[in-house]
Amino acid sequence: MMKKNYFGSAWLMTAVFCAFLTTLASCSNGETYADMKEKEKDAIESFLENNSLCGHINVIDEATFAAQGYTTNLDRNEFVVFDADGIYLQIVRPGQGKTMVEMAQEDKKGEVTKPIVCKFFEYDIKNASQTNSNIYTNSVPDEMLCTYNLRARSYTASFTSGYMSSKYGSVVPKGWLKPLDYVKMTKVDGVEAKVRIIVPHTSGTANASSYVLPFYYEITYQLPPNR
């Protein structure tokens, strides 16, 4: 009986010590995940109300977006918010040609794979700072190889070159793929699709996910002009 009590006491002391270490670690980190998500929410709401990049944003729901033919009114600076992932999207220019979905519908296998070149501007909403861009350089635009599967209704993509792959790796964040349902692909310069988008950490890069950071992007999507 004494032996059982000894091990029971030892186990209890170990559990208490582990709990203490967990609490200590939590305190040293300063914020819980819930705290960080709340700050992200506040940062996005503040950005919607007032920002120096695109001005006050008027949010519309998905039903209004659909009723408007999947367009956002630029004069009213509209962004549609998607309930499933909290992404905000403004279609600045819809592009020309066909969407990835339409191209997949015309394929016998119901799947299409295309290289897509992108010019982009990335802004950290929470810390109010530009973090990445290829808009102001003469470098080759970032490129991703993107596949849309009609049956699965999903995209898979990887960066093959450019600033995004250099900084974050090959994985394309879900937020970058969201607009592809609504914009058209063309090789013609000047009429390529352009969007503005607010991406919560859950649909962002690995860095955004790790630090619970929301990002604002301006992105153009275009098929490679010379291929």
C-alpha positions in Angstrom: 0.0 0.0 0.0 2.9 2.4 0.9 4.4 1.7 -2.5 1.2 2.5 -4.3 0.8 5.8 -2.4 4.4 6.7 -3.2 3.9 6.3 -7.0 0.5 8.0 -6.8 2.1 11.0 -5.0 5.0 11.0 -7.5 2.6 11.0 -10.4 0.6 13.9 -8.9 3.7 16.0 -8.3 4.8 15.3 -11.9 1.4 16.4 -13.2 1.4 19.6 -11.1 5.0 20.4 -12.3 4.0 19.9 -15.9 1.0 22.1 -15.5 3.2 24.7 -14.0 5.6 24.6 -16.9 2.7 24.9 -19.4 1.4 27.9 -17.5 4.8 29.4 -17.4 5.3 28.9 -21.1 1.9 30.4 -21.9 2.8 33.5 -19.8 6.2 33.8 -21.4 4.7 33.8 -24.8 2.4 36.6 -23.8 -0.6 35.8 -25.9 -2.9 32.8 -26.4 -4.0 31.7 -29.8 -7.5 33.1 -29.0 -5.9 36.4 -28.1 -4.0 36.5 -31.4 -7.2 35.7 -33.4 -9.0 38.5 -31.7 -6.3 40.9 -32.5 -6.4 39.7 -36.1 -10.1 40.3 -36.2 -9.7 43.8 -34.8 -6.9 44.6 -37.3 -9.1 43.5 -40.3 -12.1 45.5 -39.0 -9.9 48.5 -38.6 -8.5 48.1 -42.1 -12.0 47.8 -43.6 -13.0 51.0 -41.9 -10.0 53.1 -42.9 -6.7 52.4 -44.7 -4.2 54.2 -46.9 -4.1 51.6 -49.7 -7.7 51.5 -51.1 -9.8 53.6 -48.7 -12.9 52.7 -46.7 -14.3 49.3 -47.8 -17.9 48.5 -48.2 -18.6 44.9 -47.5 -21.2 42.9 -49.4 -22.3 39.3 -48.8 -22.1 36.4 -51.2 -25.8 36.7 -52.2 -25.3 40.3 -53.3 -22.1 39.3 -55.1 -24.0 36.6 -57.0 -26.9 38.9 -57.8 -24.4 41.4 -59.3 -23.1 38.7 -61.7 -20.1 38.0 -59.4 -18.8 41.5 -59.7 -17.9 44.1 -57.1 -18.7 47.8 -57.6 -15.5 49.8 -57.7 -17.3 53.1 -57.4 -18.6 51.9 -54.0 -15.3 50.2 -53.3 -17.1 46.9 -52.6 -15.4 43.7 -51.3 -17.3 40.5 -51.0 -16.7 38.5 -47.8 -16.9 34.7 -48.0 -18.4 33.1 -44.9 -16.5 29.8 -45.1 -13.0 31.3 -44.8 -13.4 35.0 -44.0 -11.6 36.1 -47.2 -12.5 39.5 -48.6 -12.3 39.9 -52.4 -12.6 42.8 -54.8 -12.4 42.2 -58.6 -10.7 45.2 -60.0 -10.5 43.8 -63.5 -12.1 40.5 -64.5 -9.7 39.7 -67.3 -10.5 38.2 -70.7 -10.9 34.7 -72.0 -12.1 31.8 -69.8 -11.9 31.0 -66.1 -10.1 27.9 -64.9 -13.5 26.4 -64.1 -14.7 27.0 -67.7 -11.5 25.5 -69.2 -11.9 22.4 -67.0 -15.6 22.0 -68.1 -14.4 21.8 -71.7 -11.8 19.2 -70.9 -12.7 15.5 -71.3 -11.0 14.6 -68.0 -12.6 17.6 -66.3 -9.2 19.0 -65.3 -7.0 21.8 -66.5 -3.4 22.8 -65.6 -2.0 26.2 -66.5 1.1 28.2 -65.6 -0.1 31.6 -64.3 2.2 34.6 -63.9 1.4 37.1 -61.2 2.3 40.7 -60.3 1.5 41.4 -56.6 1.8 43.7 -53.6 1.7 42.2 -50.1 0.8 44.2 -47.0 0.9 43.0 -43.4 -2.4 44.4 -42.0 -1.7 43.9 -38.3 1.8 45.5 -38.4 0.8 48.1 -41.1 3.8 47.4 -43.3 4.6 46.3 -46.9 6.3 42.9 -46.7 6.8 41.7 -50.3 6.1 42.8 -53.9 7.3 42.5 -57.5 5.2 45.4 -58.8 8.0 48.0 -58.5 10.7 45.9 -60.1 11.6 44.8 -63.6 11.9 41.2 -62.5 10.1 38.4 -64.1 6.6 38.1 -62.4 6.1 35.3 -59.9 4.8 32.1 -61.6 2.7 29.3 -60.3 1.6 26.0 -61.8 -2.1 25.6 -61.1 -4.5 22.7 -61.6 -8.3 22.9 -61.2 -10.2 19.6 -60.9 -13.9 19.9 -61.8 -15.0 16.8 -59.9 -13.3 17.8 -56.7 -14.0 21.5 -57.2 -10.6 22.3 -55.9 -7.3 23.9 -56.9 -3.8 22.7 -56.3 -0.9 25.0 -57.1 2.8 25.5 -56.4 5.1 28.5 -57.0 7.7 27.7 -59.5 9.7 31.0 -59.5 9.6 34.5 -58.0 9.5 36.4 -54.8 6.8 34.4 -53.1 8.6 31.1 -53.6 11.9 32.7 -52.4 10.4 34.0 -49.2 7.7 31.4 -48.3 8.4 28.3 -50.3 6.5 26.6 -53.1 3.1 26.3 -51.4 0.5 28.7 -52.9 -1.7 30.1 -50.1 -5.4 29.3 -50.4 -6.2 33.1 -50.5 -4.3 33.4 -53.8 -6.5 30.7 -55.4 -9.8 32.0 -54.2 -10.2 34.6 -57.0 -9.6 32.1 -59.8 -13.3 31.0 -59.8 -14.2 34.5 -60.8 -11.5 35.9 -63.1 -10.5 35.0 -66.7 -7.2 34.0 -68.1 -5.6 35.9 -71.0 -2.1 36.3 -72.4 -2.7 39.9 -73.4 -0.9 42.6 -71.3 -3.0 45.4 -69.9 -6.3 43.5 -69.7 -5.1 40.7 -67.4 -7.3 40.0 -64.3 -6.6 42.0 -61.2 -8.0 41.7 -57.7 -7.6 43.1 -54.2 -7.9 40.6 -51.4 -7.8 40.4 -47.6 -6.5 37.0 -46.5 -6.9 35.8 -42.8 -4.1 33.7 -41.4 -6.0 30.4 -42.0 -5.8 31.0 -45.8 -2.4 32.6 -45.9 1.2 31.6 -46.1 2.9 29.4 -43.5 4.3 32.5 -42.0 0.9 34.1 -41.7 -0.5 31.0 -40.2 2.3 30.7 -37.6 2.0 34.3 -36.4 -1.8 34.7 -36.9 -1.3 37.6 -39.4 -3.9 38.9 -41.9 -2.5 40.2 -45.2 -3.8 42.5 -47.9 -2.8 41.7 -51.5 -3.2 43.3 -54.9 -2.6 40.5 -57.5 -2.8 40.2 -61.3 -3.3 36.8 -63.0 -2.2 36.2 -66.5 -1.2 33.3 -68.8 2.5 33.6 -69.9 2.4 36.0 -72.9 5.2 34.4 -74.8 4.2 30.7 -74.4 
